[in-house]
Amino acid sequence: MTFSATTPAAAHDQPLSAVFAAGRRCFSFEFMPPRDDTGERQLWTTIRQLEPLGPTFVSVTYGAGGSTRDRTIRITDRIAAETTLRPVAHLTCVGHHVDELRSIIGQYADAGVRDILALRGDPPGDPGGAWQPHPGGLDRAVQLVALVKSLGDFGVGVAAFPEKHPEAADLDADARFLVDKARVGADYAVTQLFFRAEDYLRLVDRVRALGCELPILPGIMPITNLKQVQRFATLSGSQVPPETVARLSPYADDPAAVRAAGVELATQMCDRLLAEGAPGLHYYTLNRSTATREIHAGLAVHA
């Protein structure tokens, strides 16, 4: 069975793969599924504030272990129906039988969502725990990419890891995993958050050395709260570099100063990434728009 996703707006008729192939810079925003109705109202305020910037796409994550699946699907569907934005739907292998994955993909298609970010996901209950696939489910993201591609004309993105996936043997092995996902149909990759431009640039070098031209969007999370970002970095298998901590630590008792310095650091890194050939930027917004808008407005080279 295949699904043919319809497009919510004529501006989205062109596949993301074609957007990247044309050499146009892409920029995108990622949101988290809110925990409650108050958080959902805040999220919609942020969406409406960022919509006028005309991003290439926006996405809504699954919670840890797929815990927010229903809210994620509902918000993604609503973005497709009620905004001019192009939603990219997150989908993970966690907790899903293959038949359930097919059903979710069909639900996205029915809502007019034609782009999916295919992820293995973290073990439910303990992101750092041992991975166990669901009985009757999938074991690796590469299998999920192949499944989505077999079900219709979907664009598929995947995750990339500038500091390598925590379970990868080394950086080269991790690059090979990414290339495998490209070979079964992934159209582009979005990286986990990172704070050294060199980590992203060397990842691209490793992938290109394997003969793969997969577009790799750098994932950007501005540091507006050092402890919070350190926690996110640990969960994603990355780290806030010592030099960044040293830069921000003198402002430990001044949240406004930490935020200003964090935005400045992110803007400087984004400018370098674009100058070095990154195909765009993917902002992790934490469901707030102000820092993202400040970084984007401050770029020397606009996406």
Backbone as numpy.savetxt, mean C-alpha at the origin, in Angstrom:
# Nx Ny Nz CAx CAy CAz Cx Cy Cz
-15.04 -19.59 -13.61 -15.89 -18.39 -13.61 -15.01 -17.15 -13.61
-15.40 -16.15 -14.37 -14.66 -14.88 -14.40 -15.60 -13.75 -14.07
-15.00 -12.66 -13.57 -15.75 -11.45 -13.28 -15.24 -10.33 -14.17
-16.12 -9.50 -14.66 -15.73 -8.34 -15.46 -16.10 -7.10 -14.69
-15.10 -6.47 -14.07 -15.36 -5.31 -13.23 -15.71 -4.10 -14.08
-16.75 -3.41 -13.69 -17.10 -2.18 -14.37 -16.39 -1.01 -13.72
-16.33 0.10 -14.40 -15.58 1.26 -13.94 -16.51 2.34 -13.43
-16.27 2.89 -12.19 -17.15 3.89 -11.64 -17.04 5.24 -12.31
-15.96 5.51 -12.99 -15.80 6.82 -13.62 -14.97 6.64 -14.89
-15.31 7.41 -15.90 -14.62 7.27 -17.18 -13.13 7.50 -17.05
-12.73 8.35 -16.10 -11.31 8.66 -15.92 -10.52 7.43 -15.51
-11.20 6.39 -15.05 -10.52 5.20 -14.58 -10.52 4.09 -15.62
-10.93 4.39 -16.84 -10.99 3.36 -17.86 -9.61 2.78 -18.17
-8.59 3.59 -18.05 -7.24 3.13 -18.38 -6.69 2.28 -17.24
-6.22 1.07 -17.50 -5.66 0.24 -16.43 -4.46 0.92 -15.78
-4.23 0.62 -14.51 -3.07 1.19 -13.83 -1.78 0.77 -14.52
-1.76 -0.43 -15.07 -0.55 -0.87 -15.78 -0.23 0.08 -16.93
-1.27 0.58 -17.60 -1.05 1.52 -18.70 -0.59 2.87 -18.20
-1.09 3.27 -17.02 -0.67 4.54 -16.42 0.82 4.49 -16.13
1.27 3.39 -15.54 2.70 3.25 -15.26 3.51 3.17 -16.55
3.00 2.41 -17.52 3.74 2.23 -18.77 3.91 3.54 -19.52
2.95 4.46 -19.34 3.03 5.75 -20.02 4.06 6.68 -19.38
4.59 6.27 -18.24 5.62 7.07 -17.58 5.09 8.23 -16.76
3.77 8.28 -16.56 3.21 9.35 -15.73 3.41 9.01 -14.26
3.80 10.00 -13.49 3.98 9.76 -12.06 2.64 9.50 -11.40
2.62 8.49 -10.54 1.41 8.14 -9.80 1.60 8.52 -8.33
0.53 8.97 -7.72 0.57 9.10 -6.28 -0.75 8.63 -5.72
-0.68 8.06 -4.53 -1.84 7.38 -3.98 -1.86 7.52 -2.46
-3.04 7.28 -1.89 -3.25 7.40 -0.45 -3.79 6.08 0.09
-3.27 5.68 1.24 -3.76 4.45 1.87 -4.42 4.78 3.19
-5.59 4.18 3.40 -6.37 4.39 4.62 -6.47 3.09 5.40
-6.70 3.22 6.69 -6.93 2.06 7.55 -8.42 1.93 7.83
-8.94 0.72 7.96 -10.34 0.58 8.32 -10.56 1.07 9.75
-11.48 2.01 9.97 -11.70 2.53 11.32 -12.32 1.47 12.23
-12.12 1.67 13.52 -12.62 0.69 14.49 -14.09 0.88 14.82
-14.60 2.08 14.61 -15.98 2.34 15.00 -16.57 3.42 14.09
-17.82 3.78 14.35 -18.50 4.74 13.49 -17.87 6.13 13.57
-17.37 6.51 14.76 -16.70 7.81 14.89 -15.46 7.86 14.00
-14.68 6.77 14.04 -13.50 6.70 13.19 -13.85 6.70 11.72
-14.99 6.10 11.39 -15.39 6.06 9.99 -15.77 7.46 9.50
-16.41 8.24 10.37 -16.74 9.62 9.99 -15.47 10.43 9.77
-14.45 10.22 10.63 -13.17 10.91 10.45 -12.51 10.50 9.13
-12.59 9.22 8.83 -12.01 8.74 7.58 -12.67 9.43 6.38
-13.98 9.56 6.39 -14.65 10.18 5.26 -14.33 11.66 5.14
-14.09 12.31 6.29 -13.61 13.70 6.23 -12.26 13.76 5.52
-11.36 12.84 5.87 -10.05 12.79 5.24 -10.16 12.49 3.75
-11.00 11.54 3.39 -11.18 11.20 1.98 -11.63 12.42 1.19
-12.58 13.16 1.72 -13.09 14.34 1.01 -12.05 15.44 0.93
-11.16 15.54 1.94 -10.11 16.55 1.90 -9.03 16.21 0.87
-8.80 14.92 0.66 -7.75 14.50 -0.27 -8.26 14.33 -1.70
-9.54 14.14 -1.85 -10.12 13.90 -3.18 -9.77 14.98 -4.20
-9.78 16.29 -3.80 -9.46 17.33 -4.80 -8.05 17.25 -5.36
-7.14 16.51 -4.67 -5.78 16.38 -5.19 -5.71 15.43 -6.39
-6.78 14.69 -6.64 -6.82 13.81 -7.80 -5.78 12.72 -7.79
-5.68 11.93 -6.71 -4.68 10.86 -6.69 -4.95 9.82 -7.75
-3.92 9.07 -8.11 -4.07 8.00 -9.09 -4.99 6.91 -8.56
-4.85 6.60 -7.26 -5.76 5.65 -6.62 -5.69 5.83 -5.11
-6.63 5.23 -4.41 -6.61 5.14 -2.95 -6.88 3.70 -2.57
-6.47 3.31 -1.37 -6.70 1.94 -0.93 -7.07 1.90 0.55
-7.75 0.83 0.94 -8.15 0.62 2.33 -7.61 -0.73 2.77
-6.85 -0.76 3.85 -6.20 -1.99 4.29 -7.17 -2.93 4.99
-6.76 -4.18 5.07 -7.36 -5.13 6.02 -6.74 -4.84 7.38
-7.49 -5.08 8.45 -6.89 -5.04 9.78 -6.01 -6.26 9.98
-5.30 -6.29 11.11 -4.41 -7.41 11.40 -5.17 -8.73 11.32
-4.59 -9.68 10.58 -5.22 -10.98 10.46 -6.55 -10.98 9.74
-6.82 -9.94 8.95 -8.09 -9.87 8.24 -9.27 -9.53 9.11
-9.00 -8.92 10.29 -10.03 -8.72 11.30 -11.08 -7.69 10.92
-10.80 -6.84 9.95 -11.75 -5.78 9.60 -12.29 -5.97 8.18
-12.33 -7.20 7.73 -12.67 -7.47 6.34 -13.97 -6.80 5.91
-15.03 -6.99 6.69 -16.34 -6.48 6.27 -16.35 -4.96 6.15
-15.73 -4.28 7.12 -15.69 -2.81 7.06 -14.81 -2.36 5.90
-13.70 -3.06 5.67 -12.82 -2.72 4.55 -13.57 -2.82 3.22
-14.29 -3.91 3.04 -15.03 -4.10 1.78 -16.10 -3.03 1.64
-16.82 -2.73 2.72 -17.89 -1.73 2.64 -17.35 -0.36 2.27
-16.25 0.05 2.90 -15.67 1.37 2.62 -15.14 1.42 1.20
-14.46 0.35 0.75 -13.94 0.32 -0.61 -15.07 0.43 -1.62
-16.14 -0.32 -1.38 -17.29 -0.25 -2.28 -17.89 1.15 -2.30
-17.94 1.80 -1.14 -18.54 3.14 -1.07 -17.67 4.16 -1.79
-16.36 4.02 -1.69 -15.47 4.92 -2.43 -15.74 4.81 -3.92
-15.92 3.56 -4.38 -16.20 3.35 -5.81 -17.52 3.98 -6.23
-18.52 3.92 -5.33 -19.86 4.37 -5.69 -20.07 5.87 -5.52
-19.39 6.49 -4.53 -19.76 7.84 -4.12 -18.68 8.90 -4.35
-17.51 8.52 -4.85 -16.46 9.50 -5.05 -15.92 9.40 -6.48
-15.05 10.33 -6.82 -14.37 10.30 -8.12 -13.07 9.51 -8.04
-12.77 8.93 -6.87 -11.51 8.25 -6.64 -11.52 6.83 -7.17
-10.33 6.35 -7.51 -10.17 4.97 -7.97 -9.74 4.12 -6.78
-10.60 3.21 -6.30 -10.22 2.40 -5.15 -9.45 1.15 -5.56
-8.40 0.86 -4.81 -7.70 -0.41 -4.93 -8.05 -1.22 -3.69
-8.62 -2.39 -3.89 -9.11 -3.21 -2.79 -8.01 -4.11 -2.25
-7.76 -4.03 -0.95 -6.82 -4.97 -0.34 -7.50 -6.33 -0.19
-6.72 -7.38 -0.40 -7.21 -8.74 -0.21 -6.05 -9.59 0.30
-6.29 -10.34 1.37 -5.24 -11.20 1.92 -5.71 -12.66 1.93
-4.74 -13.54 2.07 -5.03 -14.98 2.16 -5.53 -15.37 3.55
-5.36 -14.49 4.53 -5.60 -14.84 5.93 -7.06 -15.21 6.18
-7.26 -16.39 6.74 -8.58 -16.80 7.18 -9.58 -17.10 6.09
-9.12 -17.28 4.84 -10.06 -17.45 3.74 -9.83 -18.77 3.00
-10.89 -19.51 2.79 -10.89 -20.62 1.84 -10.87 -20.01 0.43
-10.38 -20.76 -0.53 -10.33 -20.26 -1.90 -11.71 -19.86 -2.39
-12.72 -20.62 -2.04 -14.08 -20.28 -2.48 -14.51 -18.93 -1.92
-14.10 -18.63 -0.68 -14.44 -17.34 -0.08 -13.68 -16.22 -0.76
-12.44 -16.46 -1.12 -11.68 -15.46 -1.86 -12.34 -15.15 -3.20
-12.80 -16.18 -3.89 -13.51 -15.97 -5.15 -14.76 -15.11 -4.94
-15.47 -15.37 -3.85 -16.69 -14.61 -3.56 -16.38 -13.15 -3.29
-15.32 -12.88 -2.52 -14.93 -11.50 -2.22 -14.52 -10.77 -3.49
-13.76 -11.43 -4.34 -13.35 -10.82 -5.60 -14.58 -10.49 -6.44
-15.55 -11.40 -6.46 -16.78 -11.13 -7.17 -17.55 -9.96 -6.60
-17.55 -9.83 -5.26 -18.23 -8.70 -4.63 -17.57 -7.38 -5.02
-16.25 -7.37 -5.06 -15.56 -6.16 -5.50 -15.93 -5.84 -6.96
-15.95 -6.86 -7.79 -16.28 -6.64 -9.20 -17.68 -6.07 -9.35
-18.63 -6.60 -8.61 -20.00 -6.12 -8.67 -20.11 -4.66 -8.26
-19.20 -4.21 -7.37 -19.21 -2.82 -6.92 -18.45 -1.89 -7.86
-17.89 -2.44 -8.94 -17.15 -1.61 -9.89 -15.70 -1.43 -9.53
-15.18 -2.26 -8.62 -13.77 -2.18 -8.22 -12.97 -3.11 -9.11
-12.03 -2.57 -9.87 -11.30 -3.37 -10.86 -9.83 -3.54 -10.51
-9.42 -3.04 -9.33 -8.00 -3.11 -8.92 -7.90 -3.72 -7.53
-6.96 -4.66 -7.37 -6.81 -5.38 -6.11 -5.34 -5.41 -5.73
-5.07 -5.18 -4.44 -3.73 -5.35 -3.89 -3.71 -6.72 -3.21
-2.98 -7.66 -3.79 -3.00 -9.05 -3.36 -1.85 -9.32 -2.39
-2.21 -9.69 -1.16 -1.23 -9.84 -0.09 -1.40 -11.19 0.60
-0.32 -11.76 1.07 -0.47 -12.95 1.90 -1.13 -12.58 3.21
-0.64 -11.51 3.87 -1.16 -11.09 5.16 -0.38 -11.67 6.32
-0.60 -11.11 7.50 0.08 -11.56 8.71 -0.74 -12.62 9.44
-0.07 -13.48 10.21 -0.81 -14.48 10.98 -1.83 -13.82 11.91
-3.06 -14.31 11.95 -4.06 -13.70 12.83 -3.67 -13.82 14.29
-3.87 -12.71 15.02 -3.60 -12.72 16.45 -2.18 -12.37 16.83
-1.22 -12.66 15.95 0.19 -12.39 16.26 0.93 -12.14 14.96
1.07 -10.85 14.56 1.74 -10.55 13.29 3.14 -11.13 13.18
3.79 -11.37 14.32 5.13 -11.93 14.29 5.18 -13.43 14.46
4.00 -14.07 14.53 3.95 -15.50 14.76 4.21 -16.31 13.50
4.19 -17.63 13.67 4.41 -18.53 12.54 3.20 -18.52 11.62
3.46 -18.51 10.32 2.39 -18.48 9.33 1.82 -19.88 9.11
0.50 -19.97 9.15 -0.20 -21.20 8.82 -1.32 -20.86 7.85
-1.31 -21.42 6.64 -2.40 -21.13 5.70 -3.72 -21.70 6.18
-4.80 -21.08 5.76 -6.13 -21.59 6.06 -6.34 -22.91 5.33
-6.95 -23.92 5.98 -7.24 -25.17 5.26 -8.12 -24.86 4.04
-7.66 -25.28 2.89 -8.39 -24.98 1.67 -8.11 -23.59 1.13
-7.16 -22.89 1.76 -6.82 -21.55 1.34 -5.52 -21.51 0.56
-4.88 -20.35 0.54 -3.65 -20.14 -0.21 -2.50 -19.88 0.76
-1.30 -20.24 0.33 -0.14 -20.15 1.21 0.72 -18.93 0.93
0.67 -18.40 -0.30 1.57 -17.32 -0.68 0.84 -16.29 -1.53
1.35 -15.06 -1.48 0.74 -13.99 -2.27 0.78 -14.30 -3.75
1.82 -14.98 -4.20 1.93 -15.28 -5.63 0.74 -16.12 -6.10
0.23 -16.99 -5.23 -0.94 -17.79 -5.57 -2.19 -16.91 -5.65
-2.28 -15.91 -4.77 -3.43 -15.01 -4.79 -3.41 -14.13 -6.03
-2.24 -13.68 -6.43 -2.13 -12.92 -7.68 -2.65 -13.75 -8.84
-2.22 -15.00 -8.92 -2.65 -15.86 -10.02 -4.16 -16.08 -9.98
-4.73 -16.23 -8.78 -6.17 -16.43 -8.66 -6.94 -15.21 -9.16
-6.54 -14.02 -8.69 -7.24 -12.80 -9.11 -7.16 -12.64 -10.62
-6.00 -12.85 -11.19 -5.83 -12.70 -12.63 -6.67 -13.70 -13.42
-6.92 -14.87 -12.83 -7.71 -15.89 -13.52 -9.19 -15.57 -13.52
-9.63 -14.61 -12.71 -11.06 -14.35 -12.53 -11.56 -13.13 -13.28
-10.72 -12.45 -14.03 -11.23 -11.31 -14.78 -10.17 -10.29 -15.10
-10.62 -9.15 -15.60 -9.70 -8.10 -16.08 -9.33 -7.16 -14.94
-8.75 -7.71 -13.89 -8.34 -6.91 -12.74 -6.89 -6.46 -12.87
-6.62 -5.24 -12.40 -5.25 -4.83 -12.16 -4.84 -5.31 -10.79
-3.62 -5.81 -10.67 -3.18 -6.40 -9.40 -1.87 -5.78 -8.95
-1.88 -5.26 -7.73 -0.67 -4.78 -7.07 -0.25 -5.76 -6.00
1.01 -5.67 -5.59 1.56 -6.55 -4.57 2.44 -5.74 -3.63
2.83 -6.35 -2.54 3.70 -5.69 -1.57 5.17 -5.93 -1.90
5.99 -4.95 -1.55 7.45 -5.07 -1.67 8.07 -4.58 -0.36
9.29 -5.04 -0.08 9.88 -4.82 1.22 11.31 -4.29 1.08
11.50 -2.97 1.17 12.85 -2.41 1.03 13.86 -2.99 2.02
13.40 -3.37 3.21 14.31 -3.96 4.21 14.11 -5.46 4.31
13.48 -6.05 3.32 13.12 -7.45 3.14 12.00 -7.87 4.08
11.22 -8.84 3.60 10.17 -9.44 4.43 10.82 -10.15 5.61
10.23 -10.06 6.80 10.85 -10.69 7.97 11.14 -12.18 7.80
10.39 -12.87 6.94 10.59 -14.30 6.78 11.54 -14.65 5.63
11.97 -13.67 4.86 12.87 -13.94 3.74 14.28 -14.24 4.24
14.96 -15.14 3.56 16.30 -15.52 3.98 17.27 -14.35 3.88
17.15 -13.56 2.81 18.03 -12.41 2.64 17.40 -11.48 1.60
18.06 -10.37 1.34 17.52 -9.38 0.42 17.36 -9.92 -1.00
18.30 -10.73 -1.44 18.22 -11.27 -2.80 17.06 -12.25 -2.94
16.85 -13.09 -1.93 15.72 -14.02 -1.97 14.41 -13.26 -1.99
14.34 -12.18 -1.23 13.12 -11.39 -1.18 12.84 -10.75 -2.54
13.87 -10.29 -3.21 13.69 -9.73 -4.55 13.17 -10.79 -5.52
13.64 -12.00 -5.39 13.16 -13.08 -6.26 11.68 -13.36 -6.02
11.24 -13.30 -4.76 9.82 -13.49 -4.47 8.98 -12.42 -5.18
9.48 -11.18 -5.16 8.76 -10.10 -5.82 8.69 -10.33 -7.33
9.78 -10.76 -7.90 9.81 -11.04 -9.34 8.85 -12.19 -9.69
8.77 -13.19 -8.81 7.82 -14.28 -9.04 6.39 -13.75 -9.15
6.05 -12.78 -8.30 4.69 -12.21 -8.33 4.46 -11.45 -9.63
5.50 -10.78 -10.11 5.37 -10.09 -11.40 5.17 -11.09 -12.54
5.83 -12.22 -12.48 5.76 -13.20 -13.57 4.41 -13.88 -13.67
3.64 -13.90 -12.58 2.30 -14.50 -12.66 1.23 -13.44 -12.88
1.64 -12.17 -13.04 0.66 -11.18 -13.45 0.57 -9.90 -12.65
1.36 -9.74 -11.59 1.31 -8.48 -10.84 1.70 -7.32 -11.75
0.95 -6.22 -11.65 1.17 -5.07 -12.52 2.08 -4.02 -11.90
2.16 -3.98 -10.58 2.98 -3.00 -9.87 3.12 -3.45 -8.42
4.02 -2.84 -7.70 4.21 -3.13 -6.28 4.18 -1.84 -5.49
3.77 -1.96 -4.24 3.80 -0.85 -3.28 4.65 -1.31 -2.11
5.62 -0.51 -1.70 6.50 -0.96 -0.63 5.89 -0.71 0.74
6.37 -1.50 1.70 6.14 -1.20 3.09 6.84 0.13 3.41
6.45 0.73 4.52 7.07 1.99 4.91 8.57 1.81 5.13
9.33 2.85 4.87 10.78 2.85 5.08 11.21 4.29 5.27
12.44 4.49 5.75 12.88 5.84 6.09 14.25 6.19 5.53
14.86 5.27 4.78 16.11 5.55 4.08 15.86 5.38 2.59
16.12 6.43 1.82 15.93 6.33 0.37 16.76 5.20 -0.21
17.94 4.97 0.34 18.83 3.94 -0.20 18.19 2.55 -0.13
17.39 2.28 0.91 16.76 0.96 1.01 15.82 0.72 -0.17
15.07 1.72 -0.55 14.19 1.60 -1.71 15.00 1.48 -3.01
15.99 2.34 -3.18 16.75 2.36 -4.42 17.49 1.05 -4.65
18.02 0.44 -3.57 18.71 -0.83 -3.73 17.73 -1.96 -4.03
16.51 -1.89 -3.47 15.49 -2.88 -3.83 15.22 -2.83 -5.33
15.02 -1.64 -5.86 14.79 -1.49 -7.30 15.96 -2.07 -8.09
17.17 -1.78 -7.65 18.35 -2.31 -8.34 18.33 -3.84 -8.37
17.99 -4.47 -7.25 17.98 -5.94 -7.19 16.94 -6.52 -8.13
15.77 -5.89 -8.18 14.70 -6.39 -9.05 15.07 -6.20 -10.52
15.65 -5.05 -10.85 16.05 -4.80 -12.24 17.16 -5.77 -12.68
18.05 -6.12 -11.74 19.13 -7.05 -12.07 18.60 -8.43 -12.42
17.38 -8.73 -11.99 16.74 -10.01 -12.31 15.93 -9.92 -13.60
16.05 -8.80 -14.31 15.37 -8.65 -15.58 13.91 -8.28 -15.47
13.51 -7.73 -14.34 12.09 -7.41 -14.11 11.92 -5.89 -14.04
10.98 -5.36 -14.81 10.73 -3.92 -14.86 9.46 -3.52 -14.10
9.02 -4.34 -13.16 7.82 -4.06 -12.36 7.91 -2.67 -11.73
6.91 -1.79 -11.96 6.92 -0.49 -11.26 6.79 -0.70 -9.76
7.61 0.00 -8.98 7.61 -0.15 -7.52 7.38 1.21 -6.89
6.20 1.39 -6.32 5.85 2.65 -5.66 6.41 2.66 -4.25
7.16 3.69 -3.86 7.65 3.77 -2.49 6.53 4.16 -1.52
6.44 3.44 -0.40 5.44 3.73 0.63 5.97 4.71 1.66
5.27 5.82 1.83 5.75 6.92 2.66 4.85 7.11 3.87
5.44 7.05 5.06 4.70 7.37 6.28 5.44 8.48 7.02
4.91 9.71 7.02 5.58 10.79 7.74 5.55 10.53 9.24
6.62 10.88 9.90 6.69 10.69 11.35 6.07 11.91 12.03
4.85 11.74 12.48 4.19 12.81 13.25 4.14 12.46 14.73
4.40 11.19 15.05 4.48 10.71 16.43 5.49 9.58 16.42
6.67 9.81 17.02 7.78 8.88 16.88 7.45 7.50 17.42
6.87 7.40 18.60 6.57 6.09 19.18 5.56 5.33 18.34
4.56 6.05 17.83 3.55 5.40 17.00 4.17 4.83 15.73
5.01 5.62 15.06 5.61 5.15 13.81 6.60 4.02 14.08
7.32 4.08 15.20 8.22 2.97 15.54 7.44 1.68 15.70
6.25 1.77 16.28 5.41 0.58 16.44 4.96 0.05 15.09
4.52 0.93 14.19 4.13 0.50 12.85 5.31 -0.12 12.11
6.48 0.49 12.26 7.66 -0.02 11.56 8.00 -1.43 12.03
7.93 -1.66 13.33 8.22 -2.99 13.87 7.25 -4.02 13.33
5.97 -3.68 13.27 4.96 -4.60 12.77 5.19 -4.94 11.31
5.75 -4.01 10.53 5.96 -4.25 9.10 7.34 -4.84 8.80
8.13 -5.08 9.84 9.45 -5.65 9.62 10.52 -4.66 9.25
10.26 -3.38 9.46 11.26 -2.35 9.18 11.65 -1.67 10.48
12.45 -0.62 10.38 12.86 0.09 11.58 13.05 1.57 11.26
12.86 2.39 12.28 13.19 3.80 12.15 14.69 3.93 12.38
15.45 4.42 11.41 16.92 4.44 11.53 17.39 5.27 12.72
18.53 4.89 13.29 19.07 5.64 14.43 19.26 7.12 14.14
19.67 7.44 12.91 19.90 8.85 12.59 18.59 9.64 12.58
17.49 8.98 12.22 16.19 9.64 12.26 15.74 9.84 13.69
15.92 8.81 14.51 15.57 8.94 15.94 16.38 10.06 16.58
17.69 10.12 16.24 18.54 11.17 16.81 18.07 12.55 16.36
17.58 12.65 15.12 17.10 13.95 14.63 15.85 14.41 15.37
14.98 13.45 15.74 13.70 13.81 16.34 13.71 13.81 17.87
14.64 13.06 18.47 14.65 12.93 19.93 14.75 14.24 20.69
15.49 15.24 20.21 15.56 16.50 20.96 14.21 17.18 21.13
13.22 16.78 20.30 11.90 17.41 20.37 10.89 16.52 21.10
11.40 15.58 21.90 10.53 14.58 22.52 9.39 15.20 23.31
9.61 16.36 23.89 8.59 17.00 24.71 7.81 18.06 23.95
8.00 18.10 22.64 7.33 19.11 21.82 6.71 18.42 20.60
5.47 17.91 20.75 4.84 17.17 19.65 4.78 17.96 18.35
4.55 19.25 18.43 4.46 20.06 17.21 5.80 20.09 16.48
6.90 20.17 17.26 8.22 20.19 16.64 8.57 18.84 16.03
8.19 17.74 16.71 8.41 16.41 16.15 7.68 16.29 14.81
6.45 16.72 14.80 5.64 16.63 13.59 6.26 17.44 12.45
6.69 18.68 12.74 7.28 19.53 11.71 8.56 18.91 11.16
9.40 18.37 12.05 10.64 17.75 11.59 10.34 16.48 10.79
9.33 15.71 11.23 8.97 14.50 10.51 8.47 14.79 9.10
7.66 15.82 8.96 7.17 16.21 7.64 8.33 16.68 6.76
9.25 17.43 7.34 10.40 17.91 6.58 11.25 16.73 6.09
11.53 15.76 6.97 12.32 14.61 6.57 11.64 13.82 5.45
10.33 13.63 5.59 9.59 12.88 4.56 9.61 13.61 3.23
9.46 14.92 3.26 9.47 15.70 2.02 10.82 15.60 1.33
11.89 15.70 2.11 13.23 15.59 1.53 13.44 14.21 0.90
13.00 13.16 1.59 13.17 11.81 1.03 12.33 11.63 -0.23
11.10 12.14 -0.23 10.25 12.03 -1.42 10.86 12.73 -2.62
11.42 13.93 -2.39 12.07 14.64 -3.49 13.23 13.83 -4.07
13.99 13.20 -3.20 15.10 12.39 -3.70 14.60 11.17 -4.47
13.58 10.51 -3.94 13.05 9.32 -4.61 12.55 9.66 -6.02
11.82 10.76 -6.14 11.32 11.16 -7.46 12.47 11.53 -8.39
13.46 12.23 -7.85 14.61 12.62 -8.67 15.39 11.40 -9.15
15.37 10.32 -8.35 16.11 9.09 -8.69 15.28 8.14 -9.54
14.07 8.55 -9.92 13.30 7.74 -10.86 12.14 6.96 -10.31
11.77 7.15 -9.04 10.60 6.46 -8.50 9.36 6.83 -9.33
8.47 5.87 -9.62 7.32 6.15 -10.48 6.21 6.94 -9.80
6.41 7.32 -8.56 5.42 8.08 -7.82 5.59 7.88 -6.33
4.53 8.10 -5.57 4.58 8.00 -4.12 3.27 7.42 -3.62
3.37 6.59 -2.60 2.19 6.01 -1.95 2.22 6.44 -0.49
1.26 7.28 -0.10 1.26 7.85 1.25 0.42 7.00 2.20
1.02 6.59 3.31 0.27 5.98 4.40 -0.27 7.11 5.27
-1.57 7.35 5.20 -2.15 8.57 5.79 -2.50 8.45 7.26
-2.66 7.22 7.78 -3.19 7.01 9.13 -4.54 7.71 9.31
-5.25 7.82 8.19 -6.61 8.39 8.16 -6.66 9.87 8.51
-5.53 10.55 8.34 -5.47 12.00 8.52 -4.87 12.60 7.25
-5.29 13.81 6.92 -4.87 14.37 5.64 -3.80 15.45 5.74
-3.66 16.08 6.90 -2.86 17.31 6.97 -1.40 17.08 6.59
-0.74 16.10 7.24 0.68 15.88 6.97 0.89 15.46 5.52
0.00 14.60 5.02 0.12 14.17 3.62 0.03 15.35 2.67
-0.93 16.21 2.91 -1.09 17.38 2.04 0.12 18.30 2.13
0.69 18.46 3.32 1.87 19.32 3.49 3.06 18.76 2.73
3.27 17.46 2.82 4.38 16.84 2.09 4.18 17.01 0.59
3.00 16.69 0.13 2.73 16.75 -1.31 2.90 18.19 -1.84
2.42 19.16 -1.06 2.55 20.56 -1.50 3.99 21.02 -1.48
4.82 20.40 -0.61 6.19 20.85 -0.46 7.18 20.21 -1.40
6.73 19.28 -2.24 7.65 18.60 -3.14 8.23 19.56 -4.17
9.53 19.41 -4.42 10.16 20.21 -5.46 9.73 19.73 -6.84
9.53 18.42 -6.97 9.07 17.82 -8.21 7.74 17.17 -7.93
6.67 17.69 -8.50 5.35 17.15 -8.17 5.04 15.92 -8.97
4.38 14.97 -8.25 3.94 13.74 -8.91 2.81 14.07 -9.89
